[in-house]
Amino acid sequence: MTYRNPNAPEDAFLETFAGAMALELGMRRGLLDRIALDGAVPIDQVNLRAEAAFFPVLLQRAGIVEQVVDTLKLTDEFAGIWPHRRAALAHKLRFLKAVSVDLAMGMSDLVGDLPKFMKHAHTFDIFDYGKSMNTDPAALEATQIWCDYVAILTETEAPEIVAALDLDPGARVLEIGGNVGVMGAAIMTAFGAEVTVLDLPAVCTLGQRRNAERASGARPSFVMGDARDGEWDELPGAPWDAVMFKSVLHDWPEADRLKLLDHAVAALAPGGHVIVAERGPLQATGPLPFWLTADLVFAPFYQPAEWYADALAARGCNVVQSAPDLGLPFHITVGTKT
Ligand SMILES: C[S@@+](CC[C@H](N)C(=O)[O-])C[C@H]1O[C@@H](n2cnc3c(N)ncnc32)[C@H](O)[C@@H]1O
């Protein structure tokens, strides 16, 4: 099985560690911009020391540049994605660098002592929700870093998730941990639904800014709060036709996951839907490309689809599941309250 998200063509250039690190340096030094601008750059003008002749070779082997006589040019494949996927590449590479250090230094803890791994991991330092509890400039700056990364991933996942859902026009959807509203905006656009995102204060402020220019029919509302408090039927925008969790429940220990599902079911009238969209456990087939190591630090938390099916069935829901083609293990569970 080859893992690849059809909406994330940049992943093809993040297949190997060495190629990705060369790409990151080429971006940071402006080399790729220069080649893109000039069409072709003579190799002797790339300002590399003689002993660094291996560097363009790494870019060549990653399919990013090719040598034409004594010049370097972007490959057609890379030139085709560079203008519109460069931000995605930058955010993914920043996260992959942190993951690489964490895995190199902490693989034994990831496998044997998860709390210790999480205490020392750069990745969990980036994803520190504790820094998102207010809206002061420091909180917004810290929150922006991981929200940008999450938003890039969700932009590429939302089209396939939307295709697997069925919501009525005007449906009122509460999205728990909906981040800066990428999924919510996609749902509004696809179904003419109304989406309210409940998330942490700094995240909501960034979400409001991000969506400020959108038309009102595609602009989610944001409610600052702590999802664990429950009583979601009292939030502005209620009553809800659906409560959605996308890539949220795996963040929580089992007892909290079950409590959040209790809150969701309690907030719905019969016929309402609980929608869970989550990555699943790593599968034992196919090569593991470098870009997918980004998910390895979260691998201990991903549950099989059956866990969500059982939890929702136990809460009196009729359950329907699907697995969209996102190029990695991913499942969608819709529980309809009876
Ligand atoms: C892994 S992110 C997923 C974001 C989004 N659903 C997506 O897939 O793009 C988890 C989200 O849960 C939010 N979150 C964490 N703790 C929360 C809490 N106690 N109450 C509400 N939201 C919370 C985070 O701020 C973040 O936006």
Ligand as a Chemical Component Dictionary entry (heavy atoms), coordinates in Angstrom:
data_LIG
# 
_chem_comp.id                   LIG 
_chem_comp.type                 NON-POLYMER 
_chem_comp.pdbx_formal_charge   0 
_chem_comp.three_letter_code    LIG 
# 
loop_
_chem_comp_atom.comp_id 
_chem_comp_atom.atom_id 
_chem_comp_atom.alt_atom_id 
_chem_comp_atom.type_symbol 
_chem_comp_atom.charge 
_chem_comp_atom.model_Cartn_x 
_chem_comp_atom.model_Cartn_y 
_chem_comp_atom.model_Cartn_z 
_chem_comp_atom.pdbx_ordinal 
LIG C1  C1  C 0  -5.430  17.957 16.947 1  
LIG S1  S1  S 1  -6.309  19.458 16.955 2  
LIG C2  C2  C 0  -7.548  19.135 15.726 3  
LIG C3  C3  C 0  -8.139  20.392 15.201 4  
LIG C4  C4  C 0  -9.230  20.277 14.149 5  
LIG N1  N1  N 0  -10.360 19.508 14.576 6  
LIG C5  C5  C 0  -8.676  19.754 12.854 7  
LIG O1  O1  O 0  -8.689  18.536 12.646 8  
LIG O2  O2  O -1 -8.194  20.557 12.076 9  
LIG C6  C6  C 0  -7.229  19.389 18.468 10 
LIG C7  C7  C 0  -8.072  20.609 18.738 11 
LIG O3  O3  O 0  -8.695  20.477 20.031 12 
LIG C8  C8  C 0  -8.629  21.729 20.689 13 
LIG N2  N2  N 0  -8.724  21.537 22.139 14 
LIG C9  C9  C 0  -7.789  21.042 22.959 15 
LIG N3  N3  N 0  -8.239  21.030 24.226 16 
LIG C10 C10 C 0  -9.493  21.538 24.198 17 
LIG C11 C11 C 0  -10.478 21.782 25.199 18 
LIG N4  N4  N 0  -10.251 21.495 26.479 19 
LIG N5  N5  N 0  -11.656 22.317 24.815 20 
LIG C12 C12 C 0  -11.891 22.624 23.514 21 
LIG N6  N6  N 0  -10.992 22.398 22.529 22 
LIG C13 C13 C 0  -9.808  21.865 22.875 23 
LIG C14 C14 C 0  -7.299  22.286 20.257 24 
LIG O4  O4  O 0  -7.209  23.677 20.479 25 
LIG C15 C15 C 0  -7.288  21.907 18.778 26 
LIG O5  O5  O 0  -7.891  22.876 17.980 27 
# 
loop_
_chem_comp_bond.comp_id 
_chem_comp_bond.atom_id_1 
_chem_comp_bond.atom_id_2 
_chem_comp_bond.value_order 
_chem_comp_bond.pdbx_ordinal 
LIG C1  S1  SING 1  
LIG S1  C2  SING 2  
LIG S1  C6  SING 3  
LIG C2  C3  SING 4  
LIG C3  C4  SING 5  
LIG C4  N1  SING 6  
LIG C4  C5  SING 7  
LIG C5  O1  DOUB 8  
LIG C5  O2  SING 9  
LIG C6  C7  SING 10 
LIG C7  O3  SING 11 
LIG C7  C15 SING 12 
LIG O3  C8  SING 13 
LIG C8  N2  SING 14 
LIG C8  C14 SING 15 
LIG N2  C9  SING 16 
LIG N2  C13 SING 17 
LIG C9  N3  DOUB 18 
LIG N3  C10 SING 19 
LIG C10 C11 SING 20 
LIG C10 C13 DOUB 21 
LIG C11 N4  SING 22 
LIG C11 N5  DOUB 23 
LIG N5  C12 SING 24 
LIG C12 N6  DOUB 25 
LIG N6  C13 SING 26 
LIG C14 O4  SING 27 
LIG C14 C15 SING 28 
LIG C15 O5  SING 29 
# 
